[in-house]
Amino acid sequence: MNSSFSSLDWFIFLVYFVILAGSSYLFSRTKIDSSRDYFSASNSMPMFGVSISILATSQSAATFLGVPEFSYAHNFTLLGFYFSSLLGVLFVAKYFVPKFYDIKALTVYELL
């Protein structure tokens, strides 16, 4: 089978794999006592990290490819929507995430 990867492509792939394996090893040294600790990081995540995680789960790779294409072809309405979602995520991180931490909730449904 003929590969279309160049030597540079394989090198980048190898560097990525080494970084991924190394960071996995470093972060896995923390003792996890329960599945609740695993899913909530024992409520030790900083608010900035939580807000970035919320933003990342609400926007997909299709968003990063589709919104600029749509904006270029039509108008900038979707681009404004996604910039405003960043403000929404910061609001959630400031006001809702502390409530999640206070009552040890994992999901929005537990908070409600």
LOSE-290196 format. One record per residue (C-alpha): x negated, y negated, z negated; residue number from 0; residue in three letters. Coordinates in steps of 0.2 Angstrom, whole numbers, plus 2048, in hexadecimal, padded with zeros to 3 digits. Each point is the difference from the previous one (the first is absolute). Layout:
N
<node c1="X" c2="Y" c3="Z" i="NUM" aa="ALA"/>
...
//
This chain:
112
<node c1="800" c2="800" c3="800" i="0" aa="MET"/>
<node c1="7F9" c2="7EF" c3="805" i="1" aa="ASN"/>
<node c1="801" c2="7F3" c3="7F2" i="2" aa="SER"/>
<node c1="802" c2="7ED" c3="805" i="3" aa="SER"/>
<node c1="7F8" c2="7FB" c3="7EF" i="4" aa="PHE"/>
<node c1="7EF" c2="7F7" c3="802" i="5" aa="SER"/>
<node c1="7F2" c2="801" c3="7F4" i="6" aa="SER"/>
<node c1="805" c2="7F0" c3="7F8" i="7" aa="LEU"/>
<node c1="812" c2="807" c3="7FE" i="8" aa="ASP"/>
<node c1="7FA" c2="80F" c3="7F7" i="9" aa="TRP"/>
<node c1="7F4" c2="7F5" c3="7F5" i="10" aa="PHE"/>
<node c1="80F" c2="7F5" c3="7FB" i="11" aa="ILE"/>
<node c1="80A" c2="810" c3="7FC" i="12" aa="PHE"/>
<node c1="7F2" c2="807" c3="7F5" i="13" aa="LEU"/>
<node c1="7FE" c2="7F0" c3="7F7" i="14" aa="VAL"/>
<node c1="812" c2="7FF" c3="7FC" i="15" aa="TYR"/>
<node c1="801" c2="812" c3="7FB" i="16" aa="PHE"/>
<node c1="7F1" c2="7FD" c3="7F4" i="17" aa="VAL"/>
<node c1="808" c2="7F0" c3="7F8" i="18" aa="ILE"/>
<node c1="811" c2="809" c3="7FE" i="19" aa="LEU"/>
<node c1="7F8" c2="810" c3="7F8" i="20" aa="ALA"/>
<node c1="7F5" c2="7F5" c3="7F5" i="21" aa="GLY"/>
<node c1="80E" c2="7F5" c3="7FA" i="22" aa="SER"/>
<node c1="80B" c2="80F" c3="7FD" i="23" aa="SER"/>
<node c1="7F3" c2="808" c3="7F5" i="24" aa="TYR"/>
<node c1="7FD" c2="7F0" c3="7F6" i="25" aa="LEU"/>
<node c1="813" c2="7FC" c3="7FE" i="26" aa="PHE"/>
<node c1="804" c2="812" c3="7FC" i="27" aa="SER"/>
<node c1="7F5" c2="801" c3="7F0" i="28" aa="ARG"/>
<node c1="80E" c2="7F8" c3="7F6" i="29" aa="THR"/>
<node c1="80A" c2="80C" c3="7F6" i="30" aa="LYS"/>
<node c1="812" c2="801" c3="804" i="31" aa="ILE"/>
<node c1="80B" c2="808" c3="7F3" i="32" aa="ASP"/>
<node c1="811" c2="800" c3="809" i="33" aa="SER"/>
<node c1="809" c2="7FD" c3="810" i="34" aa="SER"/>
<node c1="806" c2="7F0" c3="7F9" i="35" aa="ARG"/>
<node c1="7EE" c2="7FA" c3="7FE" i="36" aa="ASP"/>
<node c1="7FC" c2="806" c3="812" i="37" aa="TYR"/>
<node c1="80F" c2="7F6" c3="808" i="38" aa="PHE"/>
<node c1="7FF" c2="7F0" c3="7F5" i="39" aa="SER"/>
<node c1="7ED" c2="800" c3="7FC" i="40" aa="ALA"/>
<node c1="804" c2="7FF" c3="7EE" i="41" aa="SER"/>
<node c1="807" c2="7EE" c3="803" i="42" aa="ASN"/>
<node c1="7EF" c2="7FA" c3="802" i="43" aa="SER"/>
<node c1="800" c2="7F9" c3="811" i="44" aa="MET"/>
<node c1="7FE" c2="7ED" c3="802" i="45" aa="PRO"/>
<node c1="80E" c2="7F6" c3="807" i="46" aa="MET"/>
<node c1="7F6" c2="7FB" c3="80F" i="47" aa="PHE"/>
<node c1="7FD" c2="812" c3="804" i="48" aa="GLY"/>
<node c1="812" c2="804" c3="7FE" i="49" aa="VAL"/>
<node c1="806" c2="7F2" c3="80B" i="50" aa="SER"/>
<node c1="7F4" c2="805" c3="80E" i="51" aa="ILE"/>
<node c1="807" c2="812" c3="7FE" i="52" aa="SER"/>
<node c1="812" c2="7FA" c3="801" i="53" aa="ILE"/>
<node c1="7FC" c2="7F6" c3="810" i="54" aa="LEU"/>
<node c1="7F6" c2="80E" c3="808" i="55" aa="ALA"/>
<node c1="80F" c2="80C" c3="7FD" i="56" aa="THR"/>
<node c1="80D" c2="7F4" c3="807" i="57" aa="SER"/>
<node c1="7F6" c2="7FD" c3="810" i="58" aa="GLN"/>
<node c1="7FA" c2="80D" c3="80C" i="59" aa="SER"/>
<node c1="7F3" c2="801" c3="80D" i="60" aa="ALA"/>
<node c1="80E" c2="7FE" c3="80D" i="61" aa="ALA"/>
<node c1="803" c2="7EF" c3="7F7" i="62" aa="THR"/>
<node c1="7EE" c2="7FA" c3="803" i="63" aa="PHE"/>
<node c1="801" c2="806" c3="812" i="64" aa="LEU"/>
<node c1="812" c2="7FB" c3="804" i="65" aa="GLY"/>
<node c1="802" c2="7EF" c3="7F8" i="66" aa="VAL"/>
<node c1="7F1" c2="7F7" c3="809" i="67" aa="PRO"/>
<node c1="806" c2="808" c3="810" i="68" aa="GLU"/>
<node c1="812" c2="7FA" c3="7FE" i="69" aa="PHE"/>
<node c1="7FA" c2="7EF" c3="7FA" i="70" aa="SER"/>
<node c1="7F5" c2="7FE" c3="810" i="71" aa="TYR"/>
<node c1="80E" c2="805" c3="80B" i="72" aa="ALA"/>
<node c1="80F" c2="7F7" c3="7F8" i="73" aa="HIS"/>
<node c1="7FF" c2="7F5" c3="7F1" i="74" aa="ASN"/>
<node c1="7F8" c2="800" c3="7EE" i="75" aa="PHE"/>
<node c1="80F" c2="804" c3="7F6" i="76" aa="THR"/>
<node c1="7FA" c2="811" c3="7FB" i="77" aa="LEU"/>
<node c1="7EF" c2="7F9" c3="7FC" i="78" aa="LEU"/>
<node c1="808" c2="7F4" c3="7F3" i="79" aa="GLY"/>
<node c1="80A" c2="80E" c3="7F9" i="80" aa="PHE"/>
<node c1="7F0" c2="80A" c3="7FC" i="81" aa="TYR"/>
<node c1="7F7" c2="7F1" c3="7F8" i="82" aa="PHE"/>
<node c1="80F" c2="7FD" c3="7F5" i="83" aa="SER"/>
<node c1="800" c2="812" c3="7FB" i="84" aa="SER"/>
<node c1="7EF" c2="7FD" c3="7F8" i="85" aa="LEU"/>
<node c1="808" c2="7F2" c3="7F5" i="86" aa="LEU"/>
<node c1="80D" c2="80D" c3="7FC" i="87" aa="GLY"/>
<node c1="7F4" c2="80D" c3="7FB" i="88" aa="VAL"/>
<node c1="7F7" c2="7F3" c3="7F5" i="89" aa="LEU"/>
<node c1="810" c2="7FC" c3="7F7" i="90" aa="PHE"/>
<node c1="804" c2="812" c3="7FD" i="91" aa="VAL"/>
<node c1="7EE" c2="803" c3="7F9" i="92" aa="ALA"/>
<node c1="802" c2="7F1" c3="7F4" i="93" aa="LYS"/>
<node c1="812" c2="803" c3="7FA" i="94" aa="TYR"/>
<node c1="805" c2="812" c3="803" i="95" aa="PHE"/>
<node c1="7F0" c2="80A" c3="7FE" i="96" aa="VAL"/>
<node c1="7FD" c2="7FB" c3="7EE" i="97" aa="PRO"/>
<node c1="812" c2="806" c3="7FC" i="98" aa="LYS"/>
<node c1="7FC" c2="811" c3="808" i="99" aa="PHE"/>
<node c1="7F0" c2="801" c3="7F5" i="100" aa="TYR"/>
<node c1="80A" c2="7FB" c3="7F0" i="101" aa="ASP"/>
<node c1="80D" c2="80E" c3="802" i="102" aa="ILE"/>
<node c1="7F4" c2="80C" c3="808" i="103" aa="LYS"/>
<node c1="80B" c2="802" c3="810" i="104" aa="ALA"/>
<node c1="7FA" c2="808" c3="80F" i="105" aa="LEU"/>
<node c1="80D" c2="7FB" c3="80C" i="106" aa="THR"/>
<node c1="80C" c2="7F2" c3="803" i="107" aa="VAL"/>
<node c1="80F" c2="80B" c3="7FB" i="108" aa="TYR"/>
<node c1="7F8" c2="803" c3="7EF" i="109" aa="GLU"/>
<node c1="7FF" c2="7ED" c3="7FE" i="110" aa="LEU"/>
<node c1="812" c2="7FE" c3="805" i="111" aa="LEU"/>
//
